[in-house]
Amino acid sequence: MTIFVLTFILSFLFVIFNNKISKLVNIFDYPDKKRKLHKAVSSPIGGVLIFLITIIFIIDLFFKRGIF
């Protein structure tokens, strides 16, 4: 239950501070008119969020099964 709350809060904070995190890390995706279809500069931080949440769930699963 606590992992669910932790990942929910982490997701919520990433959604709210998405642009600030991108500016802090200086990661942006610029359209190049060849392969990218978006028109405006976008932030690729969403993939990092999915990765972090998956890692948190895997670690929690290992702790519950007594592997770590």
Biotite code that builds the C-alpha atoms (Angstrom):
import biotite.structure as struc

atoms = struc.array([
    struc.Atom([0.000, 0.000, 0.000], chain_id="A", res_id=1, res_name="MET", atom_name="CA", element="C"),
    struc.Atom([2.800, 2.429, 0.807], chain_id="A", res_id=2, res_name="THR", atom_name="CA", element="C"),
    struc.Atom([4.472, 1.770, -2.567], chain_id="A", res_id=3, res_name="ILE", atom_name="CA", element="C"),
    struc.Atom([1.216, 2.648, -4.304], chain_id="A", res_id=4, res_name="PHE", atom_name="CA", element="C"),
    struc.Atom([1.024, 5.938, -2.407], chain_id="A", res_id=5, res_name="VAL", atom_name="CA", element="C"),
    struc.Atom([4.708, 6.661, -3.091], chain_id="A", res_id=6, res_name="LEU", atom_name="CA", element="C"),
    struc.Atom([4.369, 6.060, -6.821], chain_id="A", res_id=7, res_name="THR", atom_name="CA", element="C"),
    struc.Atom([1.154, 8.083, -6.957], chain_id="A", res_id=8, res_name="PHE", atom_name="CA", element="C"),
    struc.Atom([2.830, 11.047, -5.278], chain_id="A", res_id=9, res_name="ILE", atom_name="CA", element="C"),
    struc.Atom([5.902, 10.687, -7.503], chain_id="A", res_id=10, res_name="LEU", atom_name="CA", element="C"),
    struc.Atom([3.719, 10.590, -10.618], chain_id="A", res_id=11, res_name="SER", atom_name="CA", element="C"),
    struc.Atom([1.727, 13.580, -9.472], chain_id="A", res_id=12, res_name="PHE", atom_name="CA", element="C"),
    struc.Atom([4.873, 15.620, -8.806], chain_id="A", res_id=13, res_name="LEU", atom_name="CA", element="C"),
    struc.Atom([6.360, 14.689, -12.185], chain_id="A", res_id=14, res_name="PHE", atom_name="CA", element="C"),
    struc.Atom([3.194, 15.801, -13.964], chain_id="A", res_id=15, res_name="VAL", atom_name="CA", element="C"),
    struc.Atom([3.108, 19.124, -12.129], chain_id="A", res_id=16, res_name="ILE", atom_name="CA", element="C"),
    struc.Atom([6.831, 19.904, -12.437], chain_id="A", res_id=17, res_name="PHE", atom_name="CA", element="C"),
    struc.Atom([7.465, 18.368, -15.870], chain_id="A", res_id=18, res_name="ASN", atom_name="CA", element="C"),
    struc.Atom([8.648, 21.595, -17.535], chain_id="A", res_id=19, res_name="ASN", atom_name="CA", element="C"),
    struc.Atom([10.736, 22.663, -14.542], chain_id="A", res_id=20, res_name="LYS", atom_name="CA", element="C"),
    struc.Atom([12.488, 19.299, -14.439], chain_id="A", res_id=21, res_name="ILE", atom_name="CA", element="C"),
    struc.Atom([13.199, 19.503, -18.178], chain_id="A", res_id=22, res_name="SER", atom_name="CA", element="C"),
    struc.Atom([14.634, 22.988, -17.800], chain_id="A", res_id=23, res_name="LYS", atom_name="CA", element="C"),
    struc.Atom([16.719, 21.923, -14.799], chain_id="A", res_id=24, res_name="LEU", atom_name="CA", element="C"),
    struc.Atom([18.211, 18.914, -16.613], chain_id="A", res_id=25, res_name="VAL", atom_name="CA", element="C"),
    struc.Atom([18.129, 20.722, -19.986], chain_id="A", res_id=26, res_name="ASN", atom_name="CA", element="C"),
    struc.Atom([16.465, 17.852, -21.860], chain_id="A", res_id=27, res_name="ILE", atom_name="CA", element="C"),
    struc.Atom([14.129, 18.802, -24.681], chain_id="A", res_id=28, res_name="PHE", atom_name="CA", element="C"),
    struc.Atom([12.995, 17.176, -27.896], chain_id="A", res_id=29, res_name="ASP", atom_name="CA", element="C"),
    struc.Atom([13.023, 19.535, -30.861], chain_id="A", res_id=30, res_name="TYR", atom_name="CA", element="C"),
    struc.Atom([10.994, 18.765, -33.989], chain_id="A", res_id=31, res_name="PRO", atom_name="CA", element="C"),
    struc.Atom([13.130, 18.264, -37.099], chain_id="A", res_id=32, res_name="ASP", atom_name="CA", element="C"),
    struc.Atom([10.363, 17.954, -39.765], chain_id="A", res_id=33, res_name="LYS", atom_name="CA", element="C"),
    struc.Atom([11.825, 14.612, -40.953], chain_id="A", res_id=34, res_name="LYS", atom_name="CA", element="C"),
    struc.Atom([10.939, 11.926, -38.423], chain_id="A", res_id=35, res_name="ARG", atom_name="CA", element="C"),
    struc.Atom([9.206, 13.861, -35.653], chain_id="A", res_id=36, res_name="LYS", atom_name="CA", element="C"),
    struc.Atom([5.599, 14.860, -36.145], chain_id="A", res_id=37, res_name="LEU", atom_name="CA", element="C"),
    struc.Atom([5.143, 17.248, -33.226], chain_id="A", res_id=38, res_name="HIS", atom_name="CA", element="C"),
    struc.Atom([5.195, 20.981, -33.874], chain_id="A", res_id=39, res_name="LYS", atom_name="CA", element="C"),
    struc.Atom([6.406, 22.360, -30.542], chain_id="A", res_id=40, res_name="ALA", atom_name="CA", element="C"),
    struc.Atom([9.357, 21.591, -28.290], chain_id="A", res_id=41, res_name="VAL", atom_name="CA", element="C"),
    struc.Atom([8.427, 18.752, -25.944], chain_id="A", res_id=42, res_name="SER", atom_name="CA", element="C"),
    struc.Atom([9.810, 17.168, -22.811], chain_id="A", res_id=43, res_name="SER", atom_name="CA", element="C"),
    struc.Atom([10.809, 13.463, -22.831], chain_id="A", res_id=44, res_name="PRO", atom_name="CA", element="C"),
    struc.Atom([10.631, 13.192, -19.024], chain_id="A", res_id=45, res_name="ILE", atom_name="CA", element="C"),
    struc.Atom([7.546, 10.912, -19.187], chain_id="A", res_id=46, res_name="GLY", atom_name="CA", element="C"),
    struc.Atom([9.677, 7.903, -20.123], chain_id="A", res_id=47, res_name="GLY", atom_name="CA", element="C"),
    struc.Atom([11.861, 8.491, -17.100], chain_id="A", res_id=48, res_name="VAL", atom_name="CA", element="C"),
    struc.Atom([8.751, 8.542, -14.932], chain_id="A", res_id=49, res_name="LEU", atom_name="CA", element="C"),
    struc.Atom([7.545, 5.198, -16.281], chain_id="A", res_id=50, res_name="ILE", atom_name="CA", element="C"),
    struc.Atom([11.019, 3.719, -15.738], chain_id="A", res_id=51, res_name="PHE", atom_name="CA", element="C"),
    struc.Atom([11.236, 4.946, -12.121], chain_id="A", res_id=52, res_name="LEU", atom_name="CA", element="C"),
    struc.Atom([7.785, 3.655, -11.220], chain_id="A", res_id=53, res_name="ILE", atom_name="CA", element="C"),
    struc.Atom([8.570, 0.258, -12.758], chain_id="A", res_id=54, res_name="THR", atom_name="CA", element="C"),
    struc.Atom([11.831, 0.036, -10.805], chain_id="A", res_id=55, res_name="ILE", atom_name="CA", element="C"),
    struc.Atom([10.036, 0.960, -7.562], chain_id="A", res_id=56, res_name="ILE", atom_name="CA", element="C"),
    struc.Atom([7.445, -1.764, -8.124], chain_id="A", res_id=57, res_name="PHE", atom_name="CA", element="C"),
    struc.Atom([10.111, -4.370, -8.936], chain_id="A", res_id=58, res_name="ILE", atom_name="CA", element="C"),
    struc.Atom([12.119, -3.512, -5.822], chain_id="A", res_id=59, res_name="ILE", atom_name="CA", element="C"),
    struc.Atom([8.958, -3.678, -3.722], chain_id="A", res_id=60, res_name="ASP", atom_name="CA", element="C"),
    struc.Atom([8.118, -7.070, -5.215], chain_id="A", res_id=61, res_name="LEU", atom_name="CA", element="C"),
    struc.Atom([11.593, -8.385, -4.370], chain_id="A", res_id=62, res_name="PHE", atom_name="CA", element="C"),
    struc.Atom([11.356, -7.129, -0.780], chain_id="A", res_id=63, res_name="PHE", atom_name="CA", element="C"),
    struc.Atom([7.928, -8.711, -0.287], chain_id="A", res_id=64, res_name="LYS", atom_name="CA", element="C"),
    struc.Atom([9.195, -12.086, -1.548], chain_id="A", res_id=65, res_name="ARG", atom_name="CA", element="C"),
    struc.Atom([12.297, -11.919, 0.663], chain_id="A", res_id=66, res_name="GLY", atom_name="CA", element="C"),
    struc.Atom([14.848, -11.884, -2.175], chain_id="A", res_id=67, res_name="ILE", atom_name="CA", element="C"),
    struc.Atom([16.667, -8.815, -0.807], chain_id="A", res_id=68, res_name="PHE", atom_name="CA", element="C"),
])
